[in-house]
Amino acid sequence: MIIELKKFGTTLTSRQSGKEALLAFRPILNLVPANEKIEIDFSGVNTFTPSWGDEFLTSLQNEYRERFFLKESFNLSVKATIEILEETNEIKFQIKK
């Protein structure tokens, strides 16, 4: 399954909206087969902050672990946020090129 974050907007900034996005998407995630990978696509996202990312990405990383991937992004906001989340939460996201 590929999750296109642009469906949640192009400016993903608040912790509350990240939490709401995950809750809104949860019913779809519950339908994903146990062996299917989950990939995050950042295409079309302009601004991506650690607070939004922590609520959405970190939660999914903790739940799906080895099945969870981030598509490579050249957006500096996305790259910086991923680095901050990895350092703060002591995790390493799998990046798919």
C-alpha positions as CSV (number, residue, x, y, z in Angstrom):
1,M,0.0,0.0,0.0
2,I,1.3,3.5,-0.9
3,I,0.1,6.3,1.3
4,E,0.3,9.7,-0.6
5,L,0.6,12.3,2.1
6,K,-0.6,15.0,-0.2
7,K,-4.1,13.6,0.4
8,F,-3.8,15.2,3.8
9,G,-2.6,18.5,2.4
10,T,0.5,20.1,1.2
11,T,1.4,21.8,4.5
12,L,1.6,19.2,7.2
13,T,2.4,21.1,10.4
14,S,0.6,20.4,13.6
15,R,0.7,17.5,16.0
16,Q,-3.1,17.6,16.2
17,S,-3.6,17.4,12.5
18,G,-1.1,14.5,12.2
19,K,-3.0,12.6,14.9
20,E,-6.3,13.3,13.1
21,A,-4.9,12.2,9.8
22,L,-3.7,8.9,11.3
23,L,-7.1,8.3,13.0
24,A,-8.9,9.1,9.7
25,F,-6.7,6.7,7.8
26,R,-6.8,3.9,10.4
27,P,-9.9,2.1,8.9
28,I,-8.0,1.7,5.6
29,L,-4.8,0.5,7.4
30,N,-6.9,-2.2,9.2
31,L,-7.7,-3.7,5.8
32,V,-4.0,-4.1,4.7
33,P,-3.0,-7.8,4.5
34,A,-0.4,-8.8,7.1
35,N,2.3,-9.4,4.5
36,E,1.8,-6.1,2.5
37,K,4.4,-3.3,2.7
38,I,3.3,0.2,3.7
39,E,5.1,3.0,1.8
40,I,4.8,6.7,2.4
41,D,5.0,9.0,-0.6
42,F,5.9,12.6,0.1
43,S,5.3,13.9,-3.5
44,G,3.3,17.1,-3.5
45,V,4.1,17.9,0.1
46,N,5.6,21.4,0.5
47,T,6.0,21.7,4.3
48,F,6.4,18.7,6.7
49,T,7.2,19.3,10.4
50,P,8.4,17.0,13.1
51,S,5.2,17.3,15.1
52,W,3.0,16.1,12.3
53,G,5.5,13.5,11.3
54,D,5.9,12.2,14.8
55,E,2.2,11.6,15.2
56,F,1.8,9.9,11.8
57,L,5.2,8.4,10.7
58,T,6.5,7.4,14.1
59,S,3.2,5.7,15.0
60,L,3.2,3.7,11.8
61,Q,6.9,2.8,12.2
62,N,6.3,1.5,15.7
63,E,3.3,-0.5,14.5
64,Y,4.5,-1.9,11.2
65,R,8.3,-2.0,11.7
66,E,10.0,-4.0,8.9
67,R,6.9,-3.6,6.6
68,F,7.1,0.2,6.8
69,F,9.0,2.3,4.2
70,L,9.4,5.9,3.3
71,K,9.9,6.8,-0.4
72,E,13.0,8.9,-1.0
73,S,12.3,12.6,-1.0
74,F,14.5,15.5,-2.1
75,N,12.3,18.0,-0.2
76,L,14.5,19.7,2.4
77,S,11.6,20.0,4.8
78,V,10.9,16.3,4.6
79,K,14.5,15.3,4.8
80,A,15.1,17.5,7.9
81,T,12.0,16.2,9.6
82,I,13.0,12.5,9.0
83,E,16.4,13.2,10.5
84,I,14.9,14.9,13.6
85,L,12.5,12.1,14.1
86,E,15.2,9.4,13.8
87,E,17.4,11.2,16.3
88,T,14.7,12.1,18.8
89,N,13.0,8.7,18.8
90,E,16.2,6.7,18.3
91,I,14.7,4.9,15.3
92,K,15.8,4.4,11.7
93,F,13.3,4.7,8.9
94,Q,13.8,2.4,5.8
95,I,14.1,4.6,2.8
96,K,13.0,3.2,-0.6
97,K,14.6,4.8,-3.6
